Amino acid sequence: MNVDLLQKSLDGRWADVRTNVREQMSRFSPADPDLSREDYRARVLELTHELARTGQPHTGFSPDHGGKGDVGGVVTAFQVLGYGDLSLLVKAGVQWGLFGGAVQVLGTSRHHDKYLRRIMDGELLGCFAMTETGHGSDVQHLRTTATYDPATQEFVIDTPEPGARKDYIGNAARDGEMAVVFAQLVTGGQTHGVHAFLVPIRVDGQPAPGVEISDCGHKAGLNGVDNGRLVFSGVRVPREALLNRFADVAEDGTYSSSIENEGRRFFTMLGTLVRGRISVAGGAGSAAQKALTLAVRYGERRRQFADPGTGRETAILDYRAHQRKLLPLLATSYALAYAQDDLVAEMHRLQKPGADHDEKAQRELESRAAGLKAIGTWHATHTIQTCREACGGAGYLSENHLPTLKADTDVFTTFEGDNTVLLQLLAKNLLGDYGKSVAGLSTVGLARFVGEQALGDVTERTGLNRLRVRRLDPRSRAAQRALIAERSEHLLGGVARRLRPALKKGADQFGIFNAAQDHLLEAARAHVDTLVFDAFAAGIKRSAPEVRPLLEKVLDLHALSVIERSRAWYLEHGRLNAGESRAVTAAVNDLCAELRPHARLLVDAFGIPEPWLACPLLEDPAAETTVANPAPAMVG
């Protein structure tokens, strides 16, 4: 098997970008883990400026300002940085993804001409000041205000209460000079909802008048990033500081917008910022791949307990228990990589320079990004912890990277959107689409739909599904897809029925929704399972014929692991009988054994630069030993 062909398949549409960034990463030596927090921050700032000099961050910006308009390429480049120092990844993401991205997609020429080149070159360092102490996920109800003063043609930015303090803001504590501040726009005594404003926060290295800056202090990870807090007291910025792509304020204070509905306008503005969420999912994927590479390589070289037949100690990756720990996670990492590539391609199509605004497609992109970010970052957290355990005591040493990976990625599950809230966002959009599809049925079609649902309820209650004869082939791609998709559809239909009473006049809408929240989240997760499966299957079809047989086995393992994880549901709902359920587990075990000889190849295909993997954990093993009186084979 040619590792280059496998890597090319994984690298996807922006393979050339990945190759370029891998080559550049040789310049960025990992930071010394014993650096003080201040020295670490200074080192990451140096690396940020060095990254700017490579020109890579410029590529996502408009050609009118020296970029290449390659939105997908710059997000892919960001993802590859996840193989290295994650503080650099986050610092770069704040500077060019969040701060620069907000100026680009929410601003107009007056902002682009004045600021973009300096942002691209790293001369103007900035922040993305959205989250508040009292309002994180509930962005629509932020409390910071921007009140227009027609006498001076300025907006006055205020923090009206302690809960409105901007919190956890990257680049704020030390290096940022300007922030994109999200605040309630008020003019003529009327509030028009959340809008974004460019607000200087430092002048000559000191806090700007009316701006109070404090440091979030030491964190569990990412201590190369200077997270801080911002409080505004009567800070005045010119009328032109409003990022006015979707709304504007005239000199006399008259408010206007191309989108009349306030809610729709808010979600349109936030939807354009989806790039950050997609980037976080990609960075988490890279961190998980790095952890798996370390653990699989270690599992091949680490030997423990002897084979009674040969007297030779056994590599721990040859034990089924160890394979069960790592290989299903490896398979899912492959599946998520193909799903991420599809997501980036769709984002690029919708956001590249000159693209027409397609509101429906943008909303669908936001839903997919929310789901994949949630599932991808949870996968990374679980994978890194499992890899740490799979490497025993060695995995607990900072010199072997895994503790740093664990600490640095832990926050990924809650920034750029709390995962639980993101799955609710996805589920809400799915329910909206579901309702429209049902409403669009003809009378005959609706009757058939209701009848099928009623029949399904009866068969589940009576167990009739279990009585029908079926021969499930766990390796059947059609059977795998049917089981995964059917669960998604059933969960969505079920939660729609549970929430229907909330539409009645006088209903306890919160109580009904809250009672079904667990069902809602599971429906969203099942939908993502289907998306990921389909993306992996499509990616295999695009791959070279030589690598398809191996990738087919990897997809088998991913799909059956997803089904095995929900065996209780499939049994309860009559989709599998007891024998079929056991067959799924047996197939997972068989696939782990079949993929064991290819484990090193599969992780090498991630293409992680060797300098970023180098650690004592992977040093050459000692010569194989023979044990005179071997102990019973077991994993330790």
N, C-alpha and C positions, 0 to 999 in steps of 0.2 A: 504494500500500500504506500502510495506517495503522499507524504505529509504535506507537501506543497499544494497538491490538488485539494486535499481536505481543508487546508487553511483557506484556500481561495474560495471554497464554497461557504465557509463560515464568515469570511470577511465581507462577502456580499457585494452590494452595488458600489460601495466606496472603498474597495480593496486598495486602490492606489493611495488614498488618503491614509489608510491604516499603515501601509508600508512606509510612507513618508514620516509619519509621527513616530513609528517604532525606531526609525533611524535617528530622528532628532532626540529621542529620549536618552540616547547614550550620553548626551551632554549633561543630563540632569541627574547627578549622583544623589542617592538617597540621603536624607538629612540624618545627622547623628541623633539617635534616640535620647542621648543624654544632654542635648542642648537645653538651656533654660527656655522658658516660654518666650521671653523677649528675643533671644537669639534665634529661636525657631521662626518666629514671625518675620524677623529681618531676613532670614535665609529664604523663606517662601516669597517674600517681596522681591528679592533678587531674582529668583527663578521666574517670577511673573514677568518681570521686565525682560529677562532673557527669552522667555516664551514669546513675548511681543515682537522681539527682534527677528524671530524665525518667520514672521509673517503669517503663521498659521491661523491666529485668531482673526485676521483681516478677512479671511475667505468668505465668511458668512454675511458680510456686509455688502451693501450695494456697490456695483462697479463705479457709480457716480462719485464715490468717496474713497476709491482705492481698493475696494474689495472685489470679490469674484461672484458674489451672489449665490454662493454654494452653501445654502442653509443646511442641507443634509450633510455636507462634508464637514462643516465646523462642529456639528453635534457628534458626528462619528469620531472626529479628532479628540473631542472632549472625552468620549467614552474610552479611547485608548489610554488617555492619561490616567485612567483608573487602575492601570497596572503598576503605576508608580506611586508617588506621594499623593495621598488623597487630600492633604491640605492644599497642595498646589491645584489639584483638580477643582476643589471648592472655591478657592480664591479666583481662579480663572473663570469659573462659572458665574460667580458674582459679578466680576468685572465686565466680561464680554457677553455672557448669556443673559443675566438678569438686568444689570444696569444698562449696558449697551443695547441689549435686545429691547428693553422697554423704550429707550429713546428712539430706536429705529422703528418699531412697530406701532407705538402710540403717538410719536411725534410727527412733525411735518418738516418741510424744507428749512424753516427758520431754526429748527433744532438740529437737523442733520448737518446743515452747512456750518453751524457754529461749533458743534461738539463732537460729531462722530469721528472725525480723523484723530482728534486728541484721545478719544476713548480707545480707538483701535490701536493706537501706538502706545497705550499705557501711560500717556502723559497726564491724563485726567482720570484719577481713580475715583470710583463711585460706589454707591450702596443702593440696595433695593429695599426701601423702608416701607414694608407692608404690614407685617405682623405686629400686633400690639399685645401688651401684657394681658389685657382682658379679653382680647378678640384675636384668635389665631386663625382658625378655620373659617369663622364667620366673617369673611372679608366685607360683605355687603353692609355690615353694621359697625364698621370701624368708627372710632370717636374723634380722631384728629380732625380739625376743621381747617378749611381754607376759605376765608371770608373776603369777598371782593370789596375794595374801597374805591368807588368811582372817582372820588376827589383826587386821589393820587395814582389811579389806574394800577393798583397793586393788589395782590392777594396777601392776606395776613394769616400766617400759619400758626395754629395754637394747639397745645396739648391741654384740653380742658379739665382733665381729671387724671389721677395716677394710673388708672387702667388703660388710658390712651397712650401711654408711653410706648414708643417703638422699641421692640425688644428682639434680642438675638440677631441683630443686624450685622451681617458679614461686611468687613472693611470699615466698620464705623469706629471701632475703639482706637485705631492707630493711624490708618493710611488714607481713609476716604476723604475727599474734598467736596463732593457733591452727592446728593441722594435724590433718587426718584421717590417722592413721598406720596403715599396714597392717603387721601383725605376726603371728607365730605365737602363738596363744593357748595358754598352759600353765596347767593347774590340777591340783593333786594329783599332780604329776609326769608327767601325760599331756598330749601335744600334740594340739590339736584342729584344727589347720590355720590358715590365714590369716583374720584378722578385722580389723575397722576400729575404731579408738579415737580419741576426741577428746583431743588433748594440747596444752595451752598451751605455746607456744615462746618467748613474750616476756611480760614483766611490766613495765609502765611503760617500754616501749621497749627494755628490756635483755633479753638471753637469760634464760629461766627457769632456775632451779636445775637443774643436771644436763643442760642442753641446750647443746650446742656448735654455733654457727652460723658458717658460712664462705660466702664469695661465690664463685660460679663464674667471675666475672670477665668480661672482654670476650668476646663471642660473634661468630660470623660475621654474625648478624642478630638482630633482636628485642631490641636493647639497651635498650629501654624497660621490659623485664621483668626483675625482680630475681631471677634464678635463683640458688639457693643450695644448701648441703649441711647436713644435720642429723645430729648424733650424739647419742645418748641414753645417759646413765649413771645408772641407778637412779632414773629419773624416775617419781614416784608420781602416779597419777591415780585418782579414786574408781571404784568398781565400775560406777557409772552412766555412766562415760565410754565403755563398750563400746556401739557402735551395734548395737542388739540386735533388729533386725527379724527376723532369721533364726536367731539363737542368743542364749542368755543364760547368765549365771553367777549362781547363788544366793549368798546371804550366806556359806554354809558352803563354797562352792567347787564345788558340784554344777553340772556343765555340762548344758545341755539345748538341743535344737534341733528345730524342726518338720521338718527334713530330716535324716534319719538318716545317709545316705551322705555321707562327707566330701567326696568328689570332686564329687558332684552339688550339695552345698551351696556349695562354692567357686565352681563355674561359675554357679550361680544368683545369687550375690552379685555376681560380676563382670558377669553379663549385665544386671543392673539399671543398670550404669554405662555402658551403650552410648551414652548421649547425647553424651558427650565425643567419641567416635570419629566419630559422625555429624556433629557440629559441625565437626570438623577437615576432613572431606570437603567440607562446605559452604563453609568459609572458603577452602580451596584452590581450589574452583570459582570463587569470586568473584575471587580473585587472577588466575587464568588469564583470566577474562573481561576484567579490567582491562587486562592485558597485550595481549590481542587487540584491544581497543578502541584502545589507543595505536598498535599496529603497523598496523592497518588504516587508521586515519585518516592516519597518516604515509605509508603506502603510496599513498594517493590524492593527497596533496599533494606528495610528493617526486618530482621529475622528473629523469630522467637518460638520456642518449643520445637521439638524434633518430630519428624515423620518416623514412626516406629519402623517402617519398612527400610528406610535408607539411613537413618541416623542423622540425617542432615536437618538443620533447623529450617523452618518454613517461613517464607516471606509472608508477612501478615496480610498482604493483599490476596493471598491464595486462600485465606479463610473466608467461608461464605458470609459470616457475620460482618466481616470488614467490607466485603464487596457490597453487601446490603446497605452498609452505611454510606458508601461513596458513589457507587455506580448509578443508582437511580437519580441522585442529585446531579451527577455529571450529565446524564441524559436530559434532565430538565433544563440544565444550563444551555445545552445545545438548542433545545426547543425555544427557549426564551431569546437566544441570540437571533434566530430567524424571525421571530415575532418582532423583535426590536428593529431589525433591518427593514421590515415591511412598514413599521410605524414611522421610522425616519423618512422613508421614501414618500409616504403620503404627506407628511409634514412639509417636505421639500416641495412637493407638487403644489401645495396650497399656499406656501409662504415665499417662494422664490420671487425675485423682483419681476414685476409685470404680471404676476398671477392675478386673475380675477377673484374677487371675494365671493366665496361659495359658503353661505352661512350654514346650510345643512351639512355639507361635508366637513366644515370646521367643527361643528358640534359633535359629529361622529368621531372626528379625530380626538377631540377633548375627552370623549367617553373612553375610547380605546387607551389613550395615554393615562387616564386615571386608573383604569383597571390594571394595565401592565406595570405601572409604577408601583401600585400596591403589592401585586403578586411578586414582582421582580425583587423589590427591596425586602419583603418578608423571606423570599427564597434565599437572598444573600445572607441575611441574618442567621437563618437556620443552617445554611451550608457552611458558613465560616465557623460557627460553633461546633458543628459536627466534625469538621476538618481539624479543629483544635483538639478535640477529644481523640480523634483518630491518630494523632501524633503524640499522644501521651504527654509526659512531662516536657519533652522537647517543644511541643506546641505551645507551652505556656511561657516560654522564654521570648522576650522582646526581640532578641537577635534573629529569631526565626520568623518574623513578620506577622504571624497569625494573631497575636494579641493586638498589634497595631491595627490590622485589618478589622478585627472585631470592634475595637473602640471607635475607629474612625467611621465605620459604616452604620453604627447603631442608630444614629440620628436620621439616617436616610428614610426610616419608616415614618417619620413625623414631619420632616421638612419638605417644602414644595407640596404640601398637602398631607395631612394625617391620613394614614392608609384606610382607617375605618370610614372616615368621612368621604374619601375618594370612592370607595366601593358603594357608598350610598348615592353619590353623584351618578355613578355608572348605572346603578339599579333604577334610579329615578328616570334617567333618560331611556332605559330599556322599557320601563313601564309605559312611558309616553308613546314610544313606538309601537308597543304591544297594543295599547288602547286604540291607536289609529288603525292598526291592521284589522282588529276585530270590528271597529266601527265601519270599516270599508267593505265588510262582507255583505253579500246579497242576503236576502231573507232565507233562501235555501242554504246558503253557505253558513249563515249564523246558526241555523237550526242544527246542521250537521256538526258544527263546532261544539255547541252546547251538549249535543248527544254524545259526542266522543269524550268530552270531559266527564260527563255523568257515568259513562261506561268505565272510564279509567278509575273513577272513585270506587265503583262497585268491585271491580276486579282486584283492586288493592286491598279492600276490606275483606274480601272473601278468599283471597289467595289464589284465584283462578289463574293468574299469570304463571304461577309456579307449576300448574298441572299440564300446561301444554308442552309437547315434546319439542325440544330444540337441541341443536348440536352447535354449541358455541366454540368456534376456533379462536383462541386468544390471539393468534398471530394474524387473524383476518383484519386487514385495514378497514374494511367496510364495517365490521362488527365493532371495532374499537371506536370508530367515529360515531356510529349510531348510539352506542352506550353513553359516550361523553356528551353528545349533542342532545340526546333525549332527556338526560338529567337536567341540563340547562333549561330546556323548553318547559319541562314539567315544573321545575322550581319557580320559574317566572310566572307561569300560568297560575300556580298555587298562591303565590304572594299577591298576584293581581286580584284573585277572588277574596283573599283575606282583607285586602285594603278597600274593596268596593263599598262596604258600609260607611266608610269615611266620607263618601260623596253625598250622603243623605243630609238633609237639612237638620241642624242641631246636633249632629254626631260629634262625639269626642274624638276629633281628628288626631290629636296628639296621642291619646291613649291607644287608639287602634293602631297607629303607626308604630308606637313604641313596643306594643305587644308582638308585632310581626318583624321587628328589626333584625333578629337573628336569621329569620327566613330570607329577608331582603338581602342581607350580606352574603348568604350562601348562594343565592341566585346569581348575584353579581360575580362571585368567584367562579361558579360553574360556567358562566358565559365566557370568562377569560380563558378557562381551560379549553373551550372549543376554539377560540381565536388562536391560541398558541398551537394547538394540534394542527389546525389548518395551515398556519404559517410554516410549520416544520415540513409538512407534507409537500407544500408548494415549493419550498426551498430545495428539497431533495430532487424534484423534477428539473430544477434549474442547474443542478450540479453535474459534474463530469460523470459519465457512466461508470468509471472505475471506482468511484467512492460511494455510489448509490447503495450497493448491498450492505456495506457497513452502516451507513446512515439509516437504512431501513430498520436494522436491528436496534439502533439507538432510539429511533422513534417508537418501535415496539415497546422498549423498556420504559420510555417516558409515558406512553399512553396507558400501559398496564399498571404503572405505578399510580397514575391518577385514578384509575378505576379501583385499584386495590385500596387506596386511601379512603374511598367511599363505599367499601363493600357493604357496610351496614345499611346504607341507603338503598343500594341495589337489591339487597335481600328483602328489606322491609317493603319495597314497592314492587316486588315480584319481577324485577328485571333480570335477576340472576337466581338460580337455585343453588343449593348448598354445593353440589358437585361442580357447577360452573365457577362458583366463588373460589373453591379450592384449586381449580384449574388455572385461574388467574394468578394465584400466589405461586403455583408450581412454575408457570411460565416466566414470572419475574425471576425466580431462582435460576432457571435454565439460562435466561438471557444474561444474568450476572456472570455466570460461568463462561458463556460464549464470548462476552465482551472483555473478560479479564485479560486475555492476551493482547487486546488492542487498547488497554487503558492508557498506557504511556503515549501511544500515538494520538489518542483522542485529546489528551491535555496538551501535547506538543503543538497540535494544530491551532491552539489559541494564539500561538505566535508571540508569547510574552517575552520581551527582551531578557536575555539571561542575566545581565547585571542587576535587574530588578527582582530576580529570584534567588540570587546568590546568598547563601546563609549556611551555617553549620549543619542544619537539618539535612541538607542535600549533599554533604561531603561524601566522598567515595567510601563505600562500606568496607568493613574489614573482611578478610578472606572468610569464605564459608567454613563453618566448623562442623565437626562430627562429634556427636554426643555418645559416650559409651553406654550409659543407661538412660535412654530417652524417657522424658516424662510424657504423660498422655497429651495428645495434641489439643491445644486450646489457644485462645487469643488472650494476650495480656498486654 
